Amino acid sequence: MITRQFALAALVLAAFVPALAQDAGNQTTTGALRATSGAYPARQALNQSLGSNLIGAKVVSASNETIGRIANLVINDDGSIESVVIAVGGLLGVGAKEVAVTYRSLNIVRTRTGEAIDHVTLAATKNDLRHAAEFKTLSQQMAERDTRR
């Protein structure tokens, strides 16, 4: 009897999975798709960095003081990096304050071979970033707005 109920429940669940997948797909489409130019880059250029190399990169001041690590990237609708979020302080990332700086304020220093990022230099100091406003994502802003209501 239990096996029959289990099989019936699995069958009902399997019937809903395609419907759920279609609903999720429709929610992410917001307007017309962007046309592709037919260009599919096959290689990384010397003046380009991978986001995976940038996230986690060590950030130091001009005086070589360790400030923190890059925690995230803020990308605009055009695909350009607007800002980078730096985790400052904390112990092994726990309790760190996240502060955003403009991407243009970074000086990326590559490894000797040039294929990876060694560190990132910033004109600000660790103390400057400790006193800067904490970066808040949209979801954090909306959560704060909801708790105020």
C-alpha positions as CSV (number, residue, x, y, z in Angstrom):
1,M,0.0,0.0,0.0
2,I,2.8,2.4,0.9
3,T,4.6,1.6,-2.3
4,R,1.5,2.4,-4.4
5,Q,1.1,5.8,-2.6
6,F,4.8,6.5,-3.1
7,A,4.6,5.7,-6.8
8,L,1.5,7.9,-7.2
9,A,3.2,10.8,-5.4
10,A,6.3,10.4,-7.6
11,L,4.1,10.4,-10.7
12,V,2.3,13.6,-9.7
13,L,5.6,15.3,-8.9
14,A,7.0,14.3,-12.2
15,A,4.0,15.8,-14.0
16,F,4.6,19.2,-12.3
17,V,8.4,19.4,-13.0
18,P,8.0,20.5,-16.7
19,A,5.4,23.1,-15.7
20,L,7.6,24.5,-13.0
21,A,10.6,24.7,-15.4
22,Q,8.5,26.6,-17.9
23,D,7.3,29.1,-15.3
24,A,10.9,29.7,-14.1
25,G,12.0,30.3,-17.7
26,N,9.3,32.8,-18.4
27,Q,10.1,34.8,-15.3
28,T,13.7,35.4,-16.3
29,T,12.9,36.7,-19.8
30,T,12.4,40.4,-19.6
31,G,11.7,41.8,-23.0
32,A,13.4,41.1,-26.3
33,L,16.6,39.1,-26.4
34,R,19.7,40.9,-27.5
35,A,20.9,40.1,-31.0
36,T,24.3,38.4,-31.3
37,S,26.8,39.9,-33.7
38,G,27.9,36.4,-34.7
39,A,31.3,37.0,-33.0
40,Y,32.3,34.4,-30.5
41,P,35.6,35.3,-28.9
42,A,37.9,32.3,-28.9
43,R,40.8,33.7,-26.9
44,Q,41.5,35.9,-23.9
45,A,43.5,39.0,-24.9
46,L,46.6,40.2,-22.9
47,N,44.6,43.2,-21.7
48,Q,41.7,41.1,-20.4
49,S,41.3,39.4,-17.0
50,L,39.0,36.6,-16.1
51,G,36.4,37.4,-13.4
52,S,37.4,34.2,-11.6
53,N,40.9,35.6,-11.3
54,L,39.7,38.9,-10.1
55,I,37.3,37.6,-7.4
56,G,39.5,36.6,-4.4
57,A,42.5,38.7,-5.5
58,K,44.4,40.3,-2.7
59,V,44.0,44.1,-2.5
60,V,46.9,46.2,-1.2
61,S,47.4,50.0,-0.7
62,A,50.1,52.0,-2.5
63,S,52.3,51.4,0.6
64,N,51.8,47.6,0.2
65,E,49.5,47.4,3.3
66,T,47.0,44.5,2.9
67,I,43.5,45.9,2.7
68,G,41.4,42.8,1.9
69,R,40.2,40.7,-1.0
70,I,37.9,41.3,-3.9
71,A,34.6,39.6,-2.9
72,N,32.3,40.5,-5.9
73,L,31.9,42.5,-9.0
74,V,29.1,45.0,-9.9
75,I,28.4,44.7,-13.6
76,N,26.0,47.1,-15.4
77,D,23.5,46.2,-18.2
78,D,26.1,46.9,-20.9
79,G,28.4,44.2,-19.4
80,S,31.0,46.6,-18.1
81,I,32.4,46.3,-14.5
82,E,31.2,49.3,-12.6
83,S,32.6,48.5,-9.2
84,V,34.4,45.9,-7.2
85,V,33.3,44.9,-3.7
86,I,36.2,44.5,-1.3
87,A,35.9,42.5,1.9
88,V,37.9,44.5,4.5
89,G,38.9,43.1,7.9
90,G,37.3,40.1,9.6
91,L,39.0,36.8,10.3
92,L,39.1,34.4,7.3
93,G,36.3,36.4,5.7
94,V,34.0,36.1,8.7
95,G,32.9,39.5,10.0
96,A,34.4,41.4,7.1
97,K,32.9,44.7,6.0
98,E,32.2,44.9,2.3
99,V,33.0,48.2,0.6
100,A,32.7,49.0,-3.1
101,V,35.2,51.0,-5.1
102,T,35.1,51.9,-8.8
103,Y,36.8,49.5,-11.1
104,R,38.8,52.4,-12.6
105,S,40.4,53.0,-9.2
106,L,42.2,49.6,-9.3
107,N,45.6,48.9,-10.6
108,I,45.8,45.2,-11.5
109,V,49.2,43.7,-11.1
110,R,49.7,40.4,-13.1
111,T,51.9,37.5,-12.3
112,R,55.3,37.3,-14.1
113,T,53.9,35.1,-16.8
114,G,50.9,37.4,-17.2
115,E,48.2,34.8,-17.2
116,A,46.8,35.5,-13.8
117,I,46.4,38.4,-11.3
118,D,49.0,38.6,-8.6
119,H,47.3,41.4,-6.6
120,V,45.4,44.6,-7.0
121,T,46.7,48.0,-5.8
122,L,44.3,50.7,-4.6
123,A,45.2,54.3,-3.7
124,A,43.1,54.1,-0.5
125,T,44.3,52.7,2.8
126,K,42.6,50.0,4.9
127,N,41.6,52.7,7.3
128,D,39.9,54.7,4.5
129,L,37.8,51.7,3.6
130,R,37.0,50.9,7.2
131,H,35.4,54.4,7.4
132,A,33.6,54.1,4.1
133,A,29.9,53.2,3.8
134,E,29.2,49.5,3.7
135,F,28.1,48.2,0.3
136,K,24.6,46.9,0.2
137,T,23.2,44.6,-2.5
138,L,19.7,45.1,-3.9
139,S,18.4,42.1,-1.9
140,Q,19.9,43.6,1.3
141,Q,18.3,47.0,0.5
142,M,14.9,45.3,-0.1
143,A,15.1,43.2,3.0
144,E,15.9,46.4,5.1
145,R,12.9,48.2,3.4
146,D,10.6,45.3,4.3
147,T,11.7,45.2,7.9
148,R,11.0,48.9,8.3
149,R,7.4,48.4,7.2
